[in-house]
Amino acid sequence: MAQPRKKEMISHGVASTNRRARYDYKIGETIEAGLILVGPEVKSLRAGRATLSEAWAGERDGELWLFNCTIPEWQAGSKVAHFEPRRPRKLLLHRKQVRELIGSITREGTTLVPMQIHFNDKGRAKVLLGLAEGKKKHDKRAAIAERDWQRDKARLMRQRG
């Protein structure tokens, strides 16, 4: 795959989104967290090559980590520092926020879902985490039915003039 040119890279804005997050989970509170990355990973993120579809955040040794997020290696980088694309990445939050989130995720049925990775105004990579509860199958069906009805209703209103 060819590397994008400098103009095509993301300087600030969304690098990757988890489109299934709102479908699979009821998202409550959202929190923005920093992310510890190495140089070639930042280049891949700026090229928009990250995948959040199977990613999740959890606790390890009293800290929060992002697991299973795929950031492929940057091909044009040096030959020395290639890291594993799915390695755990540490999330940067205040201690009080970490304690609150760990307390929330230890409760039954609550999880931290990474919803998007973006670059802020200063060019720092941030992860938007959602405190979520899993949806049941009938909840998903109801959401699909509601979305279809809204689409049909808009179509009917357009036809009426």
C-alpha positions in Angstrom: 0.0 0.0 0.0 1.4 3.4 -1.0 2.1 5.9 1.8 -0.1 9.1 1.7 1.5 12.4 0.8 2.0 15.1 3.4 -1.2 16.9 2.3 -3.3 13.8 2.7 -2.2 13.2 6.3 -4.4 14.2 9.3 -2.9 17.1 11.3 -6.0 17.5 13.5 -9.3 15.7 13.4 -10.6 12.2 13.5 -8.0 9.4 12.7 -10.2 6.4 13.4 -13.8 5.6 14.6 -15.5 2.6 16.1 -18.7 2.6 14.1 -20.2 -0.5 15.9 -19.8 1.1 19.4 -23.2 2.8 19.4 -24.9 -0.2 17.8 -23.5 -2.8 20.3 -23.6 -0.6 23.5 -25.6 2.0 25.3 -23.1 4.8 25.7 -23.4 6.8 28.9 -20.6 9.2 29.9 -17.7 9.9 27.5 -14.2 10.7 28.5 -11.2 11.9 26.5 -7.9 10.3 27.4 -4.3 10.7 26.1 -2.5 7.9 24.5 1.2 6.8 24.8 2.5 6.2 21.3 5.9 5.9 19.6 6.9 7.8 16.5 5.9 5.4 13.7 2.5 4.8 15.3 1.8 8.5 15.2 2.6 8.5 11.5 0.2 5.6 10.8 -2.5 7.4 12.8 -2.0 10.6 10.8 -2.4 8.5 7.7 -5.7 7.2 9.1 -4.7 3.6 9.2 -5.8 2.6 12.7 -8.6 0.1 13.5 -10.8 0.3 16.6 -13.4 -2.3 15.7 -12.2 -4.9 18.1 -10.5 -2.6 20.7 -11.4 -2.3 24.3 -10.1 -0.5 27.4 -9.4 -2.1 30.7 -7.5 -2.1 33.9 -4.0 -3.5 34.4 -2.0 -2.9 37.6 -4.1 0.0 38.6 -3.8 1.8 35.3 -6.0 2.0 32.2 -4.8 0.4 29.0 -6.1 0.3 25.4 -6.1 -3.3 24.2 -6.5 -4.9 20.7 -6.3 -1.5 18.9 -4.5 -2.1 15.6 -2.1 0.6 14.4 0.0 -0.9 11.6 3.6 -0.2 11.3 4.7 2.7 9.2 6.4 1.3 6.1 8.5 4.4 5.3 9.9 4.5 8.8 13.3 3.3 9.9 14.2 -0.3 9.9 15.0 -0.4 13.6 11.9 0.4 15.7 9.0 -1.7 14.5 6.5 -2.5 17.2 3.7 -5.0 17.3 0.5 -3.5 15.7 -1.8 -4.8 18.5 0.3 -4.1 21.5 -1.5 -2.7 24.6 -1.1 1.1 24.8 -1.3 3.1 28.1 -4.1 5.6 28.5 -3.3 8.9 30.2 -5.8 10.2 32.7 -5.8 11.9 36.1 -5.6 9.6 39.1 -9.1 10.5 40.2 -10.6 9.7 36.8 -8.7 6.4 36.7 -10.1 5.4 40.1 -13.7 6.4 39.1 -13.5 4.5 35.8 -12.0 1.4 37.4 -14.8 1.5 40.0 -17.4 1.8 37.2 -16.0 -1.1 35.1 -15.8 -3.5 38.0 -19.6 -3.3 38.3 -21.5 -5.9 36.4 -22.1 -5.2 32.7 -20.2 -1.9 32.4 -17.2 -1.6 30.0 -15.0 1.1 28.5 -15.4 1.3 24.8 -13.0 3.3 22.6 -15.2 5.3 20.2 -12.7 7.3 18.2 -9.0 8.4 18.0 -8.5 11.9 17.1 -5.9 14.7 17.1 -6.6 17.8 19.2 -5.7 21.4 18.3 -2.2 20.9 19.7 -1.7 17.8 17.5 -1.8 15.3 20.3 -3.5 11.9 19.8 -6.5 11.4 22.1 -9.0 8.5 22.5 -12.7 9.1 23.2 -13.8 6.5 25.7 -17.4 5.7 26.3 -18.7 4.2 29.6 -21.1 1.7 28.1 -23.5 -1.2 28.9 -24.0 -3.9 26.4 -27.3 -4.0 24.4 -29.4 -7.1 24.2 -30.5 -8.4 20.8 -34.0 -7.1 21.2 -32.6 -3.6 21.9 -30.6 -3.7 18.7 -33.7 -4.8 16.8 -35.7 -1.9 18.3 -33.0 0.6 17.3 -33.0 -0.7 13.7 -36.8 -0.5 13.5 -36.8 3.1 14.9 -34.1 4.1 12.4 -36.1 2.5 9.5 -39.3 4.3 10.6 -37.5 7.7 10.8 -36.1 7.1 7.3 -39.6 6.1 5.9 -41.2 9.1 7.7 -38.7 11.5 6.1 -39.3 9.9 2.7 -43.1 10.4 3.1 -42.7 14.0 4.1 -40.5 14.7 1.1 -43.1 13.2 -1.2 -46.0 15.2 0.2 -44.1 18.4 -0.5 
